[in-house]
């Protein structure tokens, strides 16, 4: 489904009301194939949501080794910080 939407011109980076992108959501749900498709089609690796989380930081906090590895291999910034209140 992701591939079809992207082929038809959908943006890989729409943002929801919390600042989450499809990449962040798909990785959070363990949808690695969809995440790879998004990255291949130019999804931004380091968008920050309203909670100060990037896809990489969220993957680290979730102990998702596969997502962390994918994001680092694809060039995600590893030294971004988030402020938690």
Biopython code that builds the backbone (N, CA, C, O; Angstrom):
import numpy as np
from Bio.PDB.StructureBuilder import StructureBuilder

atoms = [
    (1, "UNK", "N", (0.818, -1.183, 0.000)),
    (1, "UNK", "CA", (0.000, 0.000, 0.000)),
    (1, "UNK", "C", (0.871, 1.260, 0.000)),
    (1, "UNK", "O", (0.589, 2.209, -0.731)),
    (2, "UNK", "N", (1.924, 1.269, 0.815)),
    (2, "UNK", "CA", (2.806, 2.432, 0.882)),
    (2, "UNK", "C", (3.423, 2.696, -0.483)),
    (2, "UNK", "O", (3.467, 3.840, -0.936)),
    (3, "UNK", "N", (3.897, 1.650, -1.137)),
    (3, "UNK", "CA", (4.514, 1.807, -2.455)),
    (3, "UNK", "C", (3.541, 2.407, -3.450)),
    (3, "UNK", "O", (3.897, 3.310, -4.207)),
    (4, "UNK", "N", (2.326, 1.913, -3.450)),
    (4, "UNK", "CA", (1.309, 2.408, -4.378)),
    (4, "UNK", "C", (1.029, 3.891, -4.146)),
    (4, "UNK", "O", (0.969, 4.670, -5.098)),
    (5, "UNK", "N", (0.861, 4.276, -2.899)),
    (5, "UNK", "CA", (0.599, 5.683, -2.590)),
    (5, "UNK", "C", (1.758, 6.575, -3.031)),
    (5, "UNK", "O", (1.543, 7.648, -3.594)),
    (6, "UNK", "N", (2.975, 6.130, -2.775)),
    (6, "UNK", "CA", (4.139, 6.915, -3.173)),
    (6, "UNK", "C", (4.261, 6.994, -4.689)),
    (6, "UNK", "O", (4.605, 8.044, -5.232)),
    (7, "UNK", "N", (3.982, 5.883, -5.378)),
    (7, "UNK", "CA", (4.017, 5.877, -6.841)),
    (7, "UNK", "C", (3.012, 6.855, -7.429)),
    (7, "UNK", "O", (3.230, 7.405, -8.508)),
    (8, "UNK", "N", (1.928, 7.065, -6.728)),
    (8, "UNK", "CA", (0.877, 7.973, -7.213)),
    (8, "UNK", "C", (1.058, 9.400, -6.713)),
    (8, "UNK", "O", (0.158, 10.229, -6.843)),
    (9, "UNK", "N", (2.212, 9.677, -6.149)),
    (9, "UNK", "CA", (2.546, 11.047, -5.808)),
    (9, "UNK", "C", (2.391, 11.469, -4.361)),
    (9, "UNK", "O", (2.580, 12.642, -4.041)),
    (10, "UNK", "N", (2.052, 10.543, -3.480)),
    (10, "UNK", "CA", (1.921, 10.900, -2.064)),
    (10, "UNK", "C", (3.289, 11.269, -1.488)),
    (10, "UNK", "O", (4.314, 10.712, -1.880)),
    (11, "UNK", "N", (3.281, 12.193, -0.577)),
    (11, "UNK", "CA", (4.514, 12.584, 0.109)),
    (11, "UNK", "C", (4.901, 11.503, 1.118)),
    (11, "UNK", "O", (4.029, 10.930, 1.770)),
    (12, "UNK", "N", (6.201, 11.219, 1.254)),
    (12, "UNK", "CA", (6.618, 10.260, 2.274)),
    (12, "UNK", "C", (6.640, 10.874, 3.678)),
    (12, "UNK", "O", (6.877, 10.170, 4.660)),
    (13, "UNK", "N", (6.394, 12.183, 3.770)),
    (13, "UNK", "CA", (6.544, 12.870, 5.050)),
    (13, "UNK", "C", (5.342, 13.690, 5.526)),
    (13, "UNK", "O", (5.546, 14.762, 6.095)),
    (14, "UNK", "N", (4.113, 13.243, 5.323)),
    (14, "UNK", "CA", (3.017, 14.030, 5.907)),
    (14, "UNK", "C", (3.110, 13.950, 7.431)),
    (14, "UNK", "O", (3.559, 12.946, 7.985)),
    (15, "UNK", "N", (2.688, 15.003, 8.085)),
    (15, "UNK", "CA", (2.795, 15.082, 9.543)),
    (15, "UNK", "C", (1.397, 15.103, 10.143)),
    (15, "UNK", "O", (0.529, 15.842, 9.678)),
    (16, "UNK", "N", (1.177, 14.284, 11.189)),
    (16, "UNK", "CA", (-0.128, 14.291, 11.855)),
    (16, "UNK", "C", (-0.162, 15.366, 12.940)),
    (16, "UNK", "O", (0.785, 16.140, 13.079)),
    (17, "UNK", "N", (-1.228, 15.412, 13.691)),
    (17, "UNK", "CA", (-1.405, 16.465, 14.693)),
    (17, "UNK", "C", (-0.405, 16.398, 15.846)),
    (17, "UNK", "O", (-0.301, 17.348, 16.622)),
    (18, "UNK", "N", (0.328, 15.299, 15.971)),
    (18, "UNK", "CA", (1.354, 15.165, 17.013)),
    (18, "UNK", "C", (2.764, 15.363, 16.457)),
    (18, "UNK", "O", (3.752, 15.286, 17.188)),
    (19, "UNK", "N", (2.837, 15.620, 15.155)),
    (19, "UNK", "CA", (4.136, 15.785, 14.524)),
    (19, "UNK", "C", (4.766, 14.487, 14.079)),
    (19, "UNK", "O", (5.919, 14.472, 13.647)),
    (20, "UNK", "N", (4.021, 13.388, 14.180)),
    (20, "UNK", "CA", (4.549, 12.091, 13.753)),
    (20, "UNK", "C", (4.456, 11.950, 12.237)),
    (20, "UNK", "O", (3.500, 12.413, 11.614)),
    (21, "UNK", "N", (5.456, 11.310, 11.661)),
    (21, "UNK", "CA", (5.470, 11.007, 10.235)),
    (21, "UNK", "C", (5.200, 9.516, 10.042)),
    (21, "UNK", "O", (5.262, 8.746, 11.000)),
    (22, "UNK", "N", (4.901, 9.108, 8.810)),
    (22, "UNK", "CA", (4.708, 7.677, 8.563)),
    (22, "UNK", "C", (5.924, 6.841, 8.956)),
    (22, "UNK", "O", (5.769, 5.716, 9.433)),
    (23, "UNK", "N", (7.125, 7.372, 8.764)),
    (23, "UNK", "CA", (8.322, 6.612, 9.141)),
    (23, "UNK", "C", (8.336, 6.334, 10.636)),
    (23, "UNK", "O", (8.582, 5.201, 11.051)),
    (24, "UNK", "N", (8.079, 7.336, 11.439)),
    (24, "UNK", "CA", (8.071, 7.149, 12.888)),
    (24, "UNK", "C", (6.983, 6.154, 13.290)),
    (24, "UNK", "O", (7.221, 5.265, 14.107)),
    (25, "UNK", "N", (5.807, 6.304, 12.723)),
    (25, "UNK", "CA", (4.703, 5.395, 13.078)),
    (25, "UNK", "C", (4.980, 3.968, 12.627)),
    (25, "UNK", "O", (4.777, 3.023, 13.390)),
    (26, "UNK", "N", (5.449, 3.808, 11.378)),
    (26, "UNK", "CA", (5.706, 2.451, 10.883)),
    (26, "UNK", "C", (6.789, 1.748, 11.694)),
    (26, "UNK", "O", (6.655, 0.567, 12.012)),
    (27, "UNK", "N", (7.852, 2.458, 12.029)),
    (27, "UNK", "CA", (8.893, 1.846, 12.854)),
    (27, "UNK", "C", (8.362, 1.498, 14.235)),
    (27, "UNK", "O", (8.718, 0.460, 14.792)),
    (28, "UNK", "N", (7.519, 2.349, 14.791)),
    (28, "UNK", "CA", (6.935, 2.085, 16.114)),
    (28, "UNK", "C", (6.065, 0.840, 16.107)),
    (28, "UNK", "O", (5.937, 0.151, 17.119)),
    (29, "UNK", "N", (5.466, 0.558, 14.951)),
    (29, "UNK", "CA", (4.584, -0.607, 14.822)),
    (29, "UNK", "C", (5.313, -1.837, 14.288)),
    (29, "UNK", "O", (4.691, -2.872, 14.049)),
    (30, "UNK", "N", (6.631, -1.729, 14.101)),
    (30, "UNK", "CA", (7.401, -2.866, 13.605)),
    (30, "UNK", "C", (7.242, -3.133, 12.123)),
    (30, "UNK", "O", (7.527, -4.237, 11.660)),
    (31, "UNK", "N", (6.796, -2.150, 11.379)),
    (31, "UNK", "CA", (6.581, -2.313, 9.935)),
    (31, "UNK", "C", (7.859, -1.925, 9.188)),
    (31, "UNK", "O", (7.935, -0.868, 8.561)),
    (32, "UNK", "N", (8.846, -2.795, 9.268)),
    (32, "UNK", "CA", (10.157, -2.511, 8.696)),
    (32, "UNK", "C", (10.118, -2.396, 7.173)),
    (32, "UNK", "O", (10.801, -1.548, 6.598)),
    (33, "UNK", "N", (9.328, -3.236, 6.523)),
    (33, "UNK", "CA", (9.256, -3.180, 5.059)),
    (33, "UNK", "C", (8.716, -1.826, 4.612)),
    (33, "UNK", "O", (9.264, -1.208, 3.700)),
    (34, "UNK", "N", (7.650, -1.367, 5.247)),
    (34, "UNK", "CA", (7.078, -0.063, 4.903)),
    (34, "UNK", "C", (8.081, 1.047, 5.197)),
    (34, "UNK", "O", (8.198, 1.998, 4.423)),
    (35, "UNK", "N", (8.803, 0.935, 6.306)),
    (35, "UNK", "CA", (9.807, 1.943, 6.660)),
    (35, "UNK", "C", (10.899, 2.006, 5.599)),
    (35, "UNK", "O", (11.332, 3.095, 5.221)),
    (36, "UNK", "N", (11.346, 0.858, 5.117)),
    (36, "UNK", "CA", (12.378, 0.834, 4.074)),
    (36, "UNK", "C", (11.877, 1.494, 2.794)),
    (36, "UNK", "O", (12.618, 2.225, 2.136)),
    (37, "UNK", "N", (10.623, 1.237, 2.443)),
    (37, "UNK", "CA", (10.031, 1.851, 1.246)),
    (37, "UNK", "C", (9.992, 3.369, 1.412)),
    (37, "UNK", "O", (10.334, 4.105, 0.486)),
    (38, "UNK", "N", (9.581, 3.831, 2.575)),
    (38, "UNK", "CA", (9.535, 5.277, 2.827)),
    (38, "UNK", "C", (10.926, 5.893, 2.709)),
    (38, "UNK", "O", (11.092, 6.938, 2.080)),
    (39, "UNK", "N", (11.920, 5.252, 3.310)),
    (39, "UNK", "CA", (13.291, 5.768, 3.252)),
    (39, "UNK", "C", (13.784, 5.789, 1.812)),
    (39, "UNK", "O", (14.384, 6.771, 1.376)),
    (40, "UNK", "N", (13.537, 4.721, 1.077)),
    (40, "UNK", "CA", (13.947, 4.640, -0.327)),
    (40, "UNK", "C", (13.326, 5.767, -1.143)),
    (40, "UNK", "O", (13.911, 6.225, -2.124)),
    (41, "UNK", "N", (12.147, 6.209, -0.737)),
    (41, "UNK", "CA", (11.432, 7.257, -1.461)),
    (41, "UNK", "C", (11.619, 8.643, -0.848)),
    (41, "UNK", "O", (10.825, 9.551, -1.095)),
    (42, "UNK", "N", (12.657, 8.798, -0.060)),
    (42, "UNK", "CA", (13.048, 10.115, 0.403)),
    (42, "UNK", "C", (12.481, 10.593, 1.719)),
    (42, "UNK", "O", (12.541, 11.787, 2.012)),
    (43, "UNK", "N", (11.931, 9.695, 2.524)),
    (43, "UNK", "CA", (11.409, 10.119, 3.828)),
    (43, "UNK", "C", (12.535, 10.726, 4.663)),
    (43, "UNK", "O", (13.657, 10.219, 4.678)),
    (44, "UNK", "N", (12.220, 11.806, 5.349)),
    (44, "UNK", "CA", (13.197, 12.434, 6.234)),
    (44, "UNK", "C", (13.460, 11.504, 7.417)),
    (44, "UNK", "O", (12.529, 10.951, 8.002)),
    (45, "UNK", "N", (14.721, 11.340, 7.756)),
    (45, "UNK", "CA", (15.107, 10.419, 8.827)),
    (45, "UNK", "C", (15.035, 11.046, 10.212)),
    (45, "UNK", "O", (14.945, 10.328, 11.208)),
    (46, "UNK", "N", (15.073, 12.372, 10.290)),
    (46, "UNK", "CA", (15.211, 13.020, 11.591)),
    (46, "UNK", "C", (14.142, 14.058, 11.938)),
    (46, "UNK", "O", (14.454, 15.039, 12.613)),
    (47, "UNK", "N", (12.902, 13.877, 11.505)),
    (47, "UNK", "CA", (11.896, 14.861, 11.921)),
    (47, "UNK", "C", (11.643, 14.730, 13.425)),
    (47, "UNK", "O", (11.718, 13.635, 13.982)),
    (48, "UNK", "N", (11.347, 15.840, 14.063)),
    (48, "UNK", "CA", (11.101, 15.856, 15.505)),
    (48, "UNK", "C", (9.615, 16.091, 15.738)),
    (48, "UNK", "O", (9.049, 17.058, 15.230)),
    (49, "UNK", "N", (8.979, 15.198, 16.510)),
    (49, "UNK", "CA", (7.551, 15.371, 16.789)),
    (49, "UNK", "C", (7.347, 16.326, 17.964)),
    (49, "UNK", "O", (8.315, 16.853, 18.514)),
    (50, "UNK", "N", (6.104, 16.547, 18.344)),
    (50, "UNK", "CA", (5.819, 17.522, 19.405)),
    (50, "UNK", "C", (6.372, 17.113, 20.765)),
    (50, "UNK", "O", (6.445, 17.937, 21.677)),
    (51, "UNK", "N", (6.756, 15.867, 20.907)),
    (51, "UNK", "CA", (7.336, 15.387, 22.161)),
    (51, "UNK", "C", (8.862, 15.417, 22.137)),
    (51, "UNK", "O", (9.511, 14.993, 23.093)),
    (52, "UNK", "N", (9.428, 15.916, 21.049)),
    (52, "UNK", "CA", (10.874, 15.994, 20.922)),
    (52, "UNK", "C", (11.525, 14.703, 20.467)),
    (52, "UNK", "O", (12.741, 14.548, 20.583)),
    (53, "UNK", "N", (10.732, 13.774, 19.950)),
    (53, "UNK", "CA", (11.264, 12.474, 19.531)),
    (53, "UNK", "C", (11.499, 12.416, 18.029)),
    (53, "UNK", "O", (10.676, 12.882, 17.241)),
    (54, "UNK", "N", (12.621, 11.845, 17.649)),
    (54, "UNK", "CA", (12.890, 11.499, 16.261)),
    (54, "UNK", "C", (12.609, 10.002, 16.114)),
    (54, "UNK", "O", (12.465, 9.307, 17.120)),
    (55, "UNK", "N", (12.528, 9.494, 14.887)),
    (55, "UNK", "CA", (12.371, 8.046, 14.735)),
    (55, "UNK", "C", (13.482, 7.262, 15.443)),
    (55, "UNK", "O", (13.219, 6.228, 16.057)),
    (56, "UNK", "N", (14.722, 7.755, 15.357)),
    (56, "UNK", "CA", (15.829, 7.046, 16.009)),
    (56, "UNK", "C", (15.683, 7.054, 17.528)),
    (56, "UNK", "O", (15.840, 6.014, 18.166)),
    (57, "UNK", "N", (15.390, 8.188, 18.101)),
    (57, "UNK", "CA", (15.250, 8.254, 19.555)),
    (57, "UNK", "C", (14.100, 7.378, 20.037)),
    (57, "UNK", "O", (14.208, 6.712, 21.066)),
    (58, "UNK", "N", (13.018, 7.382, 19.300)),
    (58, "UNK", "CA", (11.884, 6.534, 19.693)),
    (58, "UNK", "C", (12.265, 5.057, 19.610)),
    (58, "UNK", "O", (11.889, 4.267, 20.476)),
    (59, "UNK", "N", (13.013, 4.687, 18.566)),
    (59, "UNK", "CA", (13.458, 3.296, 18.432)),
    (59, "UNK", "C", (14.388, 2.908, 19.578)),
    (59, "UNK", "O", (14.296, 1.800, 20.108)),
    (60, "UNK", "N", (15.277, 3.812, 19.959)),
    (60, "UNK", "CA", (16.186, 3.546, 21.083)),
    (60, "UNK", "C", (15.389, 3.357, 22.368)),
    (60, "UNK", "O", (15.627, 2.407, 23.114)),
    (61, "UNK", "N", (14.447, 4.257, 22.627)),
    (61, "UNK", "CA", (13.642, 4.164, 23.849)),
    (61, "UNK", "C", (12.805, 2.892, 23.895)),
    (61, "UNK", "O", (12.459, 2.405, 24.971)),
    (62, "UNK", "N", (12.480, 2.352, 22.705)),
    (62, "UNK", "CA", (11.695, 1.116, 22.619)),
    (62, "UNK", "C", (12.578, -0.125, 22.550)),
    (62, "UNK", "O", (12.068, -1.241, 22.450)),
    (63, "UNK", "N", (13.887, 0.055, 22.604)),
    (63, "UNK", "CA", (14.850, -1.054, 22.478)),
    (63, "UNK", "C", (14.647, -1.843, 21.193)),
    (63, "UNK", "O", (14.779, -3.066, 21.179)),
    (64, "UNK", "N", (14.325, -1.136, 20.113)),
    (64, "UNK", "CA", (14.085, -1.770, 18.819)),
    (64, "UNK", "C", (15.390, -1.771, 18.020)),
    (64, "UNK", "O", (15.665, -0.844, 17.259)),
    (65, "UNK", "N", (16.173, -2.809, 18.204)),
    (65, "UNK", "CA", (17.499, -2.901, 17.598)),
    (65, "UNK", "C", (17.431, -2.850, 16.073)),
    (65, "UNK", "O", (18.270, -2.207, 15.443)),
    (66, "UNK", "N", (16.456, -3.513, 15.477)),
    (66, "UNK", "CA", (16.335, -3.521, 14.018)),
    (66, "UNK", "C", (16.079, -2.114, 13.482)),
    (66, "UNK", "O", (16.691, -1.706, 12.495)),
    (67, "UNK", "N", (15.189, -1.381, 14.122)),
    (67, "UNK", "CA", (14.884, -0.018, 13.682)),
    (67, "UNK", "C", (16.082, 0.900, 13.897)),
    (67, "UNK", "O", (16.395, 1.722, 13.035)),
    (68, "UNK", "N", (16.751, 0.767, 15.032)),
    (68, "UNK", "CA", (17.945, 1.575, 15.306)),
    (68, "UNK", "C", (18.999, 1.310, 14.234)),
    (68, "UNK", "O", (19.575, 2.248, 13.685)),
    (69, "UNK", "N", (19.249, 0.051, 13.939)),
    (69, "UNK", "CA", (20.248, -0.313, 12.929)),
    (69, "UNK", "C", (19.894, 0.259, 11.566)),
    (69, "UNK", "O", (20.749, 0.826, 10.886)),
    (70, "UNK", "N", (18.640, 0.112, 11.165)),
    (70, "UNK", "CA", (18.199, 0.625, 9.868)),
    (70, "UNK", "C", (18.423, 2.133, 9.785)),
    (70, "UNK", "O", (18.997, 2.624, 8.813)),
    (71, "UNK", "N", (17.978, 2.855, 10.786)),
    (71, "UNK", "CA", (18.089, 4.311, 10.758)),
    (71, "UNK", "C", (19.542, 4.777, 10.740)),
    (71, "UNK", "O", (19.883, 5.713, 10.017)),
    (72, "UNK", "N", (20.394, 4.135, 11.524)),
    (72, "UNK", "CA", (21.811, 4.518, 11.532)),
    (72, "UNK", "C", (22.454, 4.195, 10.192)),
    (72, "UNK", "O", (23.208, 5.008, 9.657)),
    (73, "UNK", "N", (22.167, 3.017, 9.642)),
    (73, "UNK", "CA", (22.711, 2.638, 8.334)),
    (73, "UNK", "C", (22.286, 3.617, 7.252)),
    (73, "UNK", "O", (23.045, 3.882, 6.320)),
    (74, "UNK", "N", (21.084, 4.152, 7.367)),
    (74, "UNK", "CA", (20.557, 5.066, 6.353)),
    (74, "UNK", "C", (20.987, 6.513, 6.578)),
    (74, "UNK", "O", (20.694, 7.380, 5.755)),
    (75, "UNK", "N", (21.682, 6.781, 7.691)),
    (75, "UNK", "CA", (22.236, 8.109, 7.900)),
    (75, "UNK", "C", (21.518, 9.006, 8.889)),
    (75, "UNK", "O", (21.710, 10.222, 8.868)),
    (76, "UNK", "N", (20.701, 8.437, 9.750)),
    (76, "UNK", "CA", (20.030, 9.252, 10.767)),
    (76, "UNK", "C", (21.066, 9.914, 11.673)),
    (76, "UNK", "O", (22.109, 9.333, 11.976)),
    (77, "UNK", "N", (20.764, 11.123, 12.094)),
    (77, "UNK", "CA", (21.651, 11.857, 12.999)),
    (77, "UNK", "C", (21.592, 11.186, 14.372)),
    (77, "UNK", "O", (20.515, 11.002, 14.938)),
    (78, "UNK", "N", (22.753, 10.826, 14.892)),
    (78, "UNK", "CA", (22.794, 10.071, 16.150)),
    (78, "UNK", "C", (22.991, 10.941, 17.386)),
    (78, "UNK", "O", (22.920, 10.440, 18.508)),
    (79, "UNK", "N", (23.236, 12.224, 17.200)),
    (79, "UNK", "CA", (23.500, 13.063, 18.373)),
    (79, "UNK", "C", (22.436, 14.133, 18.620)),
    (79, "UNK", "O", (22.719, 15.152, 19.251)),
    (80, "UNK", "N", (21.226, 13.912, 18.132)),
    (80, "UNK", "CA", (20.119, 14.809, 18.460)),
    (80, "UNK", "C", (19.622, 14.475, 19.857)),
    (80, "UNK", "O", (19.617, 13.311, 20.258)),
    (81, "UNK", "N", (19.212, 15.475, 20.582)),
    (81, "UNK", "CA", (18.711, 15.277, 21.944)),
    (81, "UNK", "C", (17.265, 15.738, 22.038)),
    (81, "UNK", "O", (16.824, 16.591, 21.268)),
    (82, "UNK", "N", (16.544, 15.177, 22.972)),
    (82, "UNK", "CA", (15.161, 15.585, 23.225)),
    (82, "UNK", "C", (15.059, 16.076, 24.652)),
    (82, "UNK", "O", (15.771, 15.612, 25.543)),
    (83, "UNK", "N", (14.162, 17.021, 24.849)),
    (83, "UNK", "CA", (13.892, 17.504, 26.200)),
    (83, "UNK", "C", (12.613, 16.864, 26.687)),
    (83, "UNK", "O", (11.577, 16.964, 26.030)),
    (84, "UNK", "N", (12.671, 16.211, 27.827)),
    (84, "UNK", "CA", (11.488, 15.600, 28.417)),
    (84, "UNK", "C", (11.057, 16.436, 29.605)),
    (84, "UNK", "O", (11.875, 16.824, 30.440)),
    (85, "UNK", "N", (9.759, 16.709, 29.672)),
    (85, "UNK", "CA", (9.279, 17.492, 30.813)),
    (85, "UNK", "C", (8.625, 16.610, 31.837)),
    (85, "UNK", "O", (8.161, 17.099, 32.867)),
]
sb = StructureBuilder()
sb.init_structure("model")
sb.init_model(0)
sb.init_chain("A")
sb.init_seg("    ")
for serial, (resi, resn, name, xyz) in enumerate(atoms, 1):
    if name == "N":
        sb.init_residue(resn, " ", resi, " ")
    sb.init_atom(name, np.array(xyz, "f"), 0.0, 1.0, " ", f" {name:<3s}", serial, name[0])
structure = sb.get_structure()
